[in-house]
């Protein structure tokens, strides 16, 4: 009872201090937005630790309740005030995913920008199967939209997704359910909870599975009419989100992320991963050493499977074995459709180069074109020796190197690599084109320089006489901007390097035998610049790249050599230069 009194007081303060309730707020039913419902919500989604099964009798301190409300607001894209204002109360019934937002761990509640809730799958080929589908969108549309959803993740994970016939065992089982359906997480009818999914190896018999609430007004990207749907929900958007859970991701507070817990789908628009989603995929499936194939990957191909990945596949077909069926809940899955099976025509993706996944432009369904045949439509273009050298990070072709978001980025022409560990070879999926990760830079043929701005974390890219400001994968509306906007001369055609110096927190631009010091706060080049590169004792000119490494040290690069700089002595350290490719790239 004490908990309810505290919560009622918090709600009262919110209503006294907030704006009047408008038309939308008047529609709030007191019951689903009252103290009991609020406590239930906070517990259900992990903001309050679960105690007694009777939420109204569990004692929480006012501090804990406010902390829980703040977390709830953070995951809802609201200012975390800890006060239950009208906007916060609306989250109680807003359409969303049914998976908890806060992942409990042994030490802390994990609420990072992107949180990995599972170690992920320990294989690169995952199978999936429909157990049924909703008559609201139909069999064919369900398959096509699910294919698109899988491809959203395939392009950035180096995973292959393989569809199996309906009602057969698979890693990921997909079904439409109503109310109580045998997994202790009942659906609530139309609205609020749209779907839920299970993390890999997280829930016995249900790992990876995805359940959709059949009572929702599901809309297919095939373009079905919306006039008969009260609240149309994009199936492909929800599917893409739930598959993130199936692959091991928990919810994100970043509204640009597919893993944002509340529904943000836009009818007719194919979903795309945010920057944090891509980082999570890199950590789970690119950086980690995962076997290319194992027993569950090597099932006999009976001509009925569909390959739903636009990433590369093994060159040699594996030997065939039988998969052991994993246990499933005994509850009968009610059929939403009377169609007994899924069409089983063989459809495969075009073979891709093993060195790089495709760019975002290939995220559309890769299994529905009658012209796609991996045996006849392979890319038969022959790479020149130079093109091969460009894609070989250990070759002598010039490159640019920088340090962004705690990772090494290497740029060469229109290609790039990401390295999480200095001195380790890049993951086999690389190189990729620049626009594979930074889509606003899709037209660039090269990156001259790049750095992470300390002031706001923006990523700044330079190419030619222009620069771009990116917040993850989104460019500022003003981008590109001319170099002159930074106070650099109009005669300057390009920069060679840029970085933020640990010694004073100021930004430095390098070109030829000169450099400029830039103040991010005043947004001006300091008076008296440019100055000669001779002031950087022992540094060769012109430099190719400059970066500040995680040790706080400054590193200058030219050709295949690099120098570490002593910020105190303002001179290069002894025993340098060293070779870049062996020290940084593991060549």
Buried (B, 14 or more C-beta within 10 A) or exposed (E): EEBBEBBBEBBEEBBEEBEEEEEEBEEBEEEBBBBBBBBBBBBBBBBBBEEEEEBEEBEBEBEBBBBBBBBBBBBBBBEBBBBBBBBBBBBBBEBBBBBBBBBEEEEEBBBEBBBBBBEBBEBBBBBBBBBBBBBBBBBBBBBBBBBBBBBBBBBBBBBBBBBBBBBBBBBBBBBBBEEEBBBEBBBEEBBBBBBBBBBBBBBEEBBBBBBBBBBBBBBBBBEBEEEEBEEBBBBBBBBBBBBBBBBBBBBBBBEBBBBBBBBBBEBEEBBBBBBBBBBBBBBBBBBEEBEBBBEBBBBEBEEBBBBBBBBBBBEEEBEEEEBEEBEBBEEEBEBBBEBEEBEBEEBBBBBBEBBBBBBBEBBBBBBBEEEBBBEEBEEEEEEEEEEEBBBBBBBEBEBBBBBBEEBBBBBBBBBBBBBBEEEEBBBEBBBBBBBBBBBBBBEBEBBBBBBBBBEEEBBBBBBBBBBBBBEBBBBEEEBBBEBEEBBBEEEBEBBBBBBBBBEEEBBBBBBBEBBBBBEBEEEEBEEEBBEEBEEBEBBBBBBBBBBBBEEEBBBBBBEBBBBBBBBEEEBBEEEBBEEBBEBBBBB
